[in-house]
């Protein structure tokens, strides 16, 4: 194998694939990236057996071939090469090592046989539809903060993506919850997605996908079965196993009878929560909201740090209520609200509260209260 490629193009492609590779691997080949050169194309593939990323880019190929090389080492080398450098890569000689040259720099890397690299199966994924990259970013950004990190409840360790009905209209809905808060975001359902199965996309896949679609405008083709999902855009393909589990009936935790409606300026409210929570203990992070006619009083106290109180003027004429929340969770939710006004719909200090953006009904958040 022999090829020449511009450093910036190679670095961009390695950036796409290398983060899939775990730093510690009991299987040596999984620490490597598969490098394949054919025609005028260089293809890079990385996998952790659950998640696979393939990136293709143009290169001047002198001799076709394939090998594997340590992913993180190769990435670090290319990252440190001077901008504008032409990178020559050669492999397949008698010592089966990979040689990389750029200017006066020469690196020789140990390789493992291409045959050892796991086969990326072209599984039949019967359902496919297309979303704009911006739509996919919205679904991910507004839900992933609520993904559970509790490994025992593995079925909550991802985003539940499924077709649903909202006001008699078909929608594509993304839901995530960790038992303390729930995020639900929806958008019009693409026609081709009407028969899609409900799937749980794992947390690591969500993170990699969000990184890969950052700043791109390409449409993203999504293909899926009940066990796998594939995202294809530009020259990149990400394929992942899905979480084999049943997502809970989240509709049951969205309260229907909350009658106390509070509207606040989201930015002013979030800044006040952030200030007051400076006092709250690291463990509980509790902030109390006391709502009365025309006033919202935020307060926090801790035996070690003292107390904090801040009052906000609001338009509220319902019955008074005092309710506590984890300040971190409150801030996570308010960060998802892009408009000026947020609406809190409450029932009592022990029941879940609904938070949504006043001007945008596509996203809904549920937050469990705390005792304070």
N, C-alpha and C positions, 0 to 999 in steps of 0.2 A: 504493500500500500504506500502510495506517495501522493502528497497533495500540498497545495499552497493556498493560504487563506488570509484575509485581512484580520488583524488582531481584534478590532472592535466587533466584527461580525461573530467571530469565534467566542469572544467573551460574553456577548449577549446570549448566545445559544447555550453556553456552559452555565450561565446564571440561571437559565430556565430549567435545566435538568439536574444540576448538582444538589440542590437543596432537598430533593427527594431522598438522597442517599443518607442513611443514618451514620452518625459519627462512629458508633461502635457496632460492629457486625460480627456475629459468630460464623457467618458464611462469607468467606473472603471475596467471592465474585460480586456480592451485592455492594461492596465498597467501590466497585469499578463502574465506569461509564463505557457503554458499547459504542465504538467508533466505526462507522461503515462509510466507505467512499466508493461511489459508482457513478459513471457518466460525469456529470458536472455537479453532483450533489454530495454533500457531506451530511450524514445522519447521525445524531447523538441520541442515545437511549439510556435512561436510568430507571431503576425500579427498586422497591423494597418488598416485592412480591404481592403487596396489596394495591400499590399505586405505581403507575408507569407513565413517564413523560418521554415523548419522542419529539425532537426538534430537527427540522431539515433546513439546510442553508446552501447557497451556491458556493462552489469552490472550484479551483483549477486542479482537476484530478489527473495526475500523470500515470498512476497505476491503481486500478481498483483493488479493494481488499478490505479486511475487517480485523479489528483487534479490540481489546479492552484495556483501560488504564485507570489508575486510582483517580476517582472523580474530584475529590477535594484538592489533591496535590496539583492536578492538571489545571483546575480552576485558579488556584493561587498563583501558579506560574504565569498563566496568561494575563491575570489581573495585574501583575507586577511588570509586565513587558511595556516598553514605551509605546505611547499612542502612535498610530499610523504604521506600526511595524507589520511587515509581511511574515507570516508564520509558516515555516515548512515542517511538515509532519511526515515521518517515514517509519514504517514498521514491516515486519515480516522477513527480516534478515535472518542470518544463521543463529544469532543469539536471542531471537524473538523479543527483543526490547523495542520500545518506542523512542525514536529520536525526534526532538523538537528543536528547531533552530529559528532564531529571530535576531537579525543583526549579528553581533558578536557573541551572543548567548547561545549555548548549547545545553540541552537537558536530555538525560537518558533515563527513562522510566521503566520499571518492571511491568510486565503485562501478564494477563492470564488468557488462556485460549478463548476465542470467540465461542467455541462449542459449549463452554461451561456456563455461558450467560443464559439466564432463563428465557425460554421462548415467550414472545408476546403473542398470545393467541388472538386471532382475528375473530373473536366470538360473534355469533349472530346477535345483534342488538335490534330487535324488531321495531321498537318505537323510536321515531326521530322527529325532532322539531327544531326550530331556530329561534333564538332570542338575540336581541342586540346586546353587545357587551355592556352597555350602560344599564340595561334592564337587569342583567345578571349581577352586576356590581350592586345594584339597589337591593336585590333579594338577599345577597350575602351580607352586605354591610349592616342592614337593618335588623338582622336576626342572629348573626353568629356570636354576638356578645353573650347571648343567653344559652349557648350550648353547654351542657353539663360536662364537667371534668371528672365526675365520679365514675370510676371504671366499673364498679359493681352494677351500675344501671347503664350498661353499655348501649342500650337502645336509645338513650338520650344523648349519646356522644356524637351527635351530628345534626344536620338540618333535614327535617321531614319535608320532602317536595312532592306535591300531589295536586291532582285536579279536584276542584271543589265548586260549590255553588254559593254565590253571594248576591242577595237580592234578586234571585232567579237568573242571575247571569253566571256563565261558566268562568272560573278564574283559576289561574295557576297560583298555588299558595305555598309559601315557605314558612315553617314553624320550627322554633327551637325553645326548649325549656330546661331549666335545671332544678325545677321543683320550687324555687323561690320567686322566679320571674318567668314570664312567657312572652315571646315576641312572635307576632303573626303578621306577615306582609303578603299582599296579593296584587296581581295584575291580570289584565285580560288574558284568557287562555288561548294560546296559538291553536288554530284548527287541528293541526296534526297531532296535538298533545291530548286530544279528548279521551283517548283510550289508554293513556299512560298508567302504569301501576304506581301506587304510592311507594316512594323509596326514601331511605335514610342515607344521606351523603355524609361520610365520616368527617370528623373535625380536621384531620390532617389534609384531606382532599380539599375541603373548603378553603383552608389557608393557602395551599398551593395554587388552587384555581384563582383565588382573589389576587394573588401576586402576579400570576401570568396575564390576567386580563386588565391589569392596571394600565390605564392610559391608552388602551387600544380602542379603535372604533369599529373593528370588524364584526360582522355577525358571527355568533357562536352556534355551531350545530351541536345539538345535544342528542345522543342516541343512548337508549337504555333498555335493559331487560330487568328481570326481578333480582338479579344478582350483580350486575355491572352497569356502570355508566361511563360514557365517553364524551368529552368536550373537545371539539376540533375548531380551530380558528387560525387564520394566517398559515404559518408553517409549523404550528405546534399541535400536538395531540396529547391529551391527558386522559388516561383510562384508569378507572378505580373499581375495586370491589365495593359493594354496598354493605351496610350493616345488616346482618341477618337477625332481624328482630321485629317486634311489633311496636310501633309508636303508640303511646297511650291516647285515649280519647280526650284530646285537649279541650274540646268544646265544653266538657263538663266543668272545667275550672274557670271558664269565662262567665262571670256573674251576669245575671239578666235583670236583677231587681235593684241595682244601686240607684239611689234617689238624690244623693247630695252631689251637686255638680259645681266644680270649682274651676275657673279659668284663670291662668296666670301668664304673664309674659315669660316665655321659656328661658330667655337669656338671663333676665334679672333673677328669676327663681333659681336657676342652676348656680349662678354666682353666689347667691345667698346660702344655698345648701353647702356649697364648697367651703365658704368661710366658716359657717357654724360647725361643720363637721371636723374642723381642725381640732376641736376640743374633745370630740367623742373618742372613746377608747379604741385602740387598733383592732381589738377582737370583735366588738359588736358593731362599731361604726354607726351607732343609732342616732337618728335625728327625729325629733318630735314635731309634728305639724299640728298647731291648734288653730282651727278655723272658726271665726265668729263674724258677726256683721261687719262687713267692710275691712276686715283685717285677717292676715295670715301671720301667725307668730311661729317662727322656726326656733327650736332650742335644742341644745345638747349639753350633757353634763357628764363628768367623769370624776371619781374620787381623787384621781391623781392630778388631773389638769385643771379642773374648775368648771365653769359654766360659760355658755355663749347663748345669746338671744338676739334675734333680728326680726323686725316687723316689716311686712310688706302690705301695701294698700291693695285691696282686691275688690272685685264686684261680686259680692256673695250675700244672699239674704236667706239662706236655708237654715236649718237647725245646726247649732254648733257641734263640732266634733274634734276630738283629739286622737291622733293616730301616729304611730311610729313606723319608720322605714329604715332599712339599711341605706346609708347615704351613697355608698358606692353604686348600688343598684339604681337608685334614683338618678344619679348623674349619668350612668350608662344609658338609661332610657331617654333622658332629656337631650343627650348628644345626638340621638337619632332623629330628633324633631327639627326639620329644616325651616319651618315657618316661625312666625313670631309667638303664636299662642298655643299653649298646651292645655288640655282639658283633663281634669281628674274627676272620675265618677266613683263616689265612695258610698258605702252602706253603714258600716260601723267599725270600731277599732280592731275587730278580729277577722273581718272578711276581706277578700281580695279587692284591690282597687284597679280600675281600668284607667289607663293613660293613653291618650291619642292626640294627634295634631288636629287642631280645630279646622284648618283649611284642607286637610288631606285625610280621607277616610280609608286609604289603602293599607295603613299600618295601625295595628292595635297592640298594646302592651298590657300585661296583667302583672301586678306586683303584690306579693304577700306582705302583710304588715308584720311589725315586730312589737313585742312588749317593751315599753320604755317607761 
